[in-house]
Amino acid sequence: MKNNFNLIAPVYDGLVKVIFGSKLKQIQAQFLPLIPENAGVLIMGGGTGWIINELFNTGFKGRLTYVEASEKMIFLSKRNCEFSDSIDFIHGEESDLPVDRKYDVIITNFFLDVFSKTRLDQVITILSEKLNEGGGLWICSDFYDTGKTSHRFLLWLMLSFFRITTQLESKQLIDFHPKLEKEGYLRKQHFQMMNGLVFSSIYTNAR
Ligand SMILES: C[S@@+](CC[C@H](N)C(=O)[O-])C[C@H]1O[C@@H](n2cnc3c(N)ncnc32)[C@H](O)[C@@H]1O
């Protein structure tokens, strides 16, 4: 099975901390306070779930749908979560999302980078159909290939590591901004750290 994070789930957050300190958490938390208080939020591939407490600690009072493909990751997310009454946990993928449900906000943090180009386009199209029209927000955080040698080396190292440990589908880091633009999204805000290696952006489908 591709993109299987079960093996590294127990050490994932620890590894991230060793390599990036608190920067990846900081970047993912950057735009959470901008989420409307009573929004319907969808988080795809949330990992160990630390972001759930982070979201609710901003004062968020809406409903959260949390989708994770790894059973180890979703186990940890449920265990770490302090707000489970307001959350629908789904152990599955984008194809397992409820058919009749749309969301005000979608969060894909370090999630779109696990897919091959063809699958990435499909995932973005599927998720796009799940976002409420005329003002829906899509928060994406991820790595960016700045072209700098040190960044390229780190990206290569990470891809190689995840290819071995998770059977990562992605062969290279793909810039998903053009696909989101093609789907009609406008970038509202952009924040970057580590000389551009990591970023968080908010997109909207408001016309
Ligand atoms: C690189 S990790 C990022 C985890 C988390 N967002 C973070 O930054 O700490 C990618 C996560 O996406 C999950 N994942 C991969 N493919 C998925 C899919 N199609 N649907 C839902 N989750 C998926 C993996 O199990 C993994 O937990």
The ligand as an SDF file (V2000), in Angstrom:
LIG
                    3D

 27 29  0  0  0  0  0  0  0  0999 V2000
    3.3030   13.9350    5.6800 C   0  0  0  0  0  0  0  0  0  0  0  0
    2.0580   13.4290    6.7850 S   0  0  0  0  0  0  0  0  0  0  0  0
    1.5370   14.9840    7.4590 C   0  0  0  0  0  0  0  0  0  0  0  0
    0.7790   14.8590    8.7500 C   0  0  0  0  0  0  0  0  0  0  0  0
    0.2980   16.1920    9.3540 C   0  0  0  0  0  0  0  0  0  0  0  0
   -0.4930   16.9500    8.4340 N   0  0  0  0  0  0  0  0  0  0  0  0
    1.4560   17.0000    9.8510 C   0  0  0  0  0  0  0  0  0  0  0  0
    1.9220   17.8970    9.1350 O   0  0  0  0  0  0  0  0  0  0  0  0
    1.9170   16.7430   10.9670 O   0  0  0  0  0  0  0  0  0  0  0  0
    0.7570   13.0100    5.6590 C   0  0  0  0  0  0  0  0  0  0  0  0
   -0.4310   12.3870    6.3610 C   0  0  0  0  0  0  0  0  0  0  0  0
   -1.4450   12.1820    5.3770 O   0  0  0  0  0  0  0  0  0  0  0  0
   -2.0390   10.9030    5.5910 C   0  0  0  0  0  0  0  0  0  0  0  0
   -2.5690   10.4840    4.2890 N   0  0  0  0  0  0  0  0  0  0  0  0
   -1.8890   10.0730    3.1870 C   0  0  0  0  0  0  0  0  0  0  0  0
   -2.7240    9.8730    2.1580 N   0  0  0  0  0  0  0  0  0  0  0  0
   -3.9720   10.1340    2.6220 C   0  0  0  0  0  0  0  0  0  0  0  0
   -5.2660   10.1540    2.0270 C   0  0  0  0  0  0  0  0  0  0  0  0
   -5.4500    9.8520    0.7320 N   0  0  0  0  0  0  0  0  0  0  0  0
   -6.3210   10.5100    2.8010 N   0  0  0  0  0  0  0  0  0  0  0  0
   -6.1610   10.8480    4.1030 C   0  0  0  0  0  0  0  0  0  0  0  0
   -4.9590   10.8670    4.7170 N   0  0  0  0  0  0  0  0  0  0  0  0
   -3.8730   10.5310    3.9910 C   0  0  0  0  0  0  0  0  0  0  0  0
   -0.9150   10.0420    6.1140 C   0  0  0  0  0  0  0  0  0  0  0  0
   -1.3930    8.9240    6.8210 O   0  0  0  0  0  0  0  0  0  0  0  0
   -0.1480   11.0300    6.9890 C   0  0  0  0  0  0  0  0  0  0  0  0
   -0.6160   11.0250    8.3080 O   0  0  0  0  0  0  0  0  0  0  0  0
  1  2  1  0
  2  3  1  0
  2 10  1  0
  3  4  1  0
  4  5  1  0
  5  6  1  0
  5  7  1  0
  7  8  2  0
  7  9  1  0
 10 11  1  0
 11 12  1  0
 11 26  1  0
 12 13  1  0
 13 14  1  0
 13 24  1  0
 14 15  1  0
 14 23  1  0
 15 16  2  0
 16 17  1  0
 17 18  1  0
 17 23  2  0
 18 19  1  0
 18 20  2  0
 20 21  1  0
 21 22  2  0
 22 23  1  0
 24 25  1  0
 24 26  1  0
 26 27  1  0
M  CHG  2   2   1   9  -1
M  END
$$$$
